[in-house]
């Protein structure tokens, strides 16, 4: 049938080796590749620790993206406004009478003149609005995400939030105007609402012991601190030496890797919506609990101290200390290191010595550190007060975030999605109100007066933490319940015995 026997064997996929029998050629098809991927996913072992590491990784990337843009936005917006002023004034000319007649002299020194006379403090309002826009949209998104978490499950929300982070990083990569930066901040606000609520709810559901929650939630918030530690210098250095798009392009690659592993978890785990398991307490009912309101209020006030500093301190440093661009990314590095230490190493200690006492002490510490900032005359002098602010904020978060889950377990029907919606609302309000008020008030009362007022406010509201003193752990509440039941049973048996003894 075939004139060439070798060609015939090639057509049927066989080749006879000169040293051995005939072998079949292996041709990999797309279906075979998909089968290998499916087999790899099935072999993965997603333990609680693996999921914890993935949530820490997600929090780190979210906050790298959040903070790496902070030292970039003020500088970019100032350059945009200076260029606009130069375009408007650069074509102006003045007429001078000379001995040889009238002559037009171009104002070639306009750009230099504008740069010298430009006051950086005028950018506070615009930069403050950009930085607060992320939190403002997150205030709206948080209740929606809390509603979806009870119906769609936490894992799916985490995937959606990570996908939006990819879009955010791509928007920042090509951002060159106020509108594009604003679009990126808005998308990231929605993404952060999904990631933060889903991540903390997953941990609260996986770890039921109060001691375990204090450890793992501190580690998860340590991912937030790690992202902040990396984000400020990462954005500042790469912007100064490699350009604006480089840091965001690098972050987008790591977010894509994160998304792949999250999809693997969805395929591997048998998740179900919370509403399919039990009916939980509504968000409105949780907001009526005074202890939940006090706890979330403390989180909001302490976070506001940090959020108020973010837009105004870099501009204050530029205006008064004449610091170079690369140092802007180092201003908040001590805050990040302090927050990392507070969340990772002091959460369990706060539970043991009293969460209310730690919260009260840390609010006073943050207040005094904020008061000390205006006395700094150089960037190195900002290290100690910023470290104290980060340390205090980290201890407060590590102490109160597990306490919110405990309040739901002991006082309500379990609803982790709703309680962490309230927590994220507190953080979002702080980051929404802080930059806006800071940007406006610094022009009215000055930087020094604003810092002193904010520090005094923190010290004055710190006694509110005393109301949390009576809060017991989950194990202590269970012990009280068991003791009460045993006592009631003992009384019932004793009365029955006495009745029988009297009748006999």
Buried (B, 14 or more C-beta within 10 A) or exposed (E): EEEEEEEEBEEEEEEEEEEEEEEEEEEEEEEEEEEEEEEEBEEEEBEEEEBBBBBBBBBBBBBBBBBBBBBBBBBBBBEBBBEEBBEEEBEEEEEEEEEEEEEEEEEEEBBEEBEEEBEBBEBBBBBBBBBBBBBBBBBEBBBEBBBBBBEBBBBBBBBBBBBBBBBBBBBBBEBEEBEBBBBBBBBBBBBBBBBBBBBBBBBBBBBEEBBBBBBBBBBBBBBBBBBBBBBBBBBBBBBBEEEBBBBBBBBBEBBBEBBEBBBBBBEBEEBEBBBEEEEBBBBEBBEEBEBBBBBBBBBBBBBBBBBBBBBBBBBBBBBBBEBEBBBBBBBBBBBBBBBBBBBBBBBBEBBEEBBBBBBBBBBBBBBBBBBBBBEBEEBEEBBBBBBBBBBBBBBBBBBBBBBBBBBBBBBBEBBBBBBBBBBBBBBBBBBBBBBBBBBBBBBEEEBBEBBBEBBBBBBEBBEBBEBBEEBEBBEEBEEEEEEEEEEEEEEEEEEEEEEEEEEE
